[in-house]
Amino acid sequence: MTTALITHPDCLHHETPQGHPEQVARLVRVLAALEGKAVVRVTAPLVAEDDLLRVHPKSYVDSIRAAAPAEGIAQLDADTWMSPGSLAAAHRAAGGAVRAVDLVLAGEAGNAFVATRPPGHHAERETPMGFCLFGNVALAAKHALDHHGLARVAVVDFDVHHGNGTQDLLEDEARALFISSHQFPLWPGTGTADETGPHDTVMNLPIAPGTGSEEFRRLYEDKVFPRIEAFAPELILVSAGFDAHADDPLADLRLETEDFAWLTDRLCDLADTLCGGRLVSCLEGGYDLDALAESAAAHVDRLIARGLG
């Protein structure tokens, strides 16, 4: 079995204003860091309309389509922008997540990493925000449940910001467990521990600014891993944001690259035990380019090692 790396050049044509943290260089650096690694490279397809409509109403999808500018850049909110290449990039990012699920569930890959942009975990049902247009991981989860007929999937979001969009899109879905660890207080200001969803399938783990490796690892050992094990998912999806790194400029957690490698290994342990190793990871945040590239490479190195094992 192998690790699939899913990406597309269209994702390099989603442009943001000069100085914006979610920039083309993020994906350039990630792909450069993954060059030469023992992965199967797969082209991210354009997402099917039916998959988008599993999580977003048609009116929202149409509004994003209408907002795409023919030239220049268009501002959707204080942080979220579109350029002429953004619509195709967003469709590739969503389609890549779905393709990863198809590959892993078909046994054509042991696990997968989706290296695309824009990210997706802040996009709510009818609201683009936080650099995100479509809920990539959420729609991949719904695809696994509805198209492939899985009974349970788990989504683990270790981005430093709360995955408010994924929570909004999945909290009514009793077959999906959503777990988010995130700095709090921090934008977007959601993700308190009492947000558990109508089916008790949401677990939010707010982390104080300044928290480092030891406390972070203990939190996952004590809270996250037992919850996943009890839920017994048939697929694990990961929102892989690397902005909890100590060098990241947008937050104040103190993780190191080795922590992301450790967490990847432990999630793969659970995937091996619970669901035949089936794990799909999608790139979310990470805004220090060096830390992002190094952390993504460490993450994929562990996926490769486990996929081959």
Secondary structure, DSSP 8 states (H G I E B T S, - for coil): --EEEEE-GGGG-----TT-SS-HHHHHHHHHHHTT-SEEEEE-----HHHHTTTS-HHHHHHHHHH--SSS-EESSSS-EE-TTHHHHHHHHHHHHHHHHHHHHTTS-SEEEE--SS--TT--SS--BTTBSS-HHHHHHHHHHHTS--S-EEEEE-SSS--HHHHHHHTT-TTEEEEEEEESS-TT----TT--TTTT-EEEEEE-TT-BHHHHHHHIIIIIHHHHHHH--S-EEEEE--TTBTT-TT---BB-HHHHHHHHHHHHHHHHHHHTT-EEEEE----SHHHHHHHHHHHHHHHHHHHH-
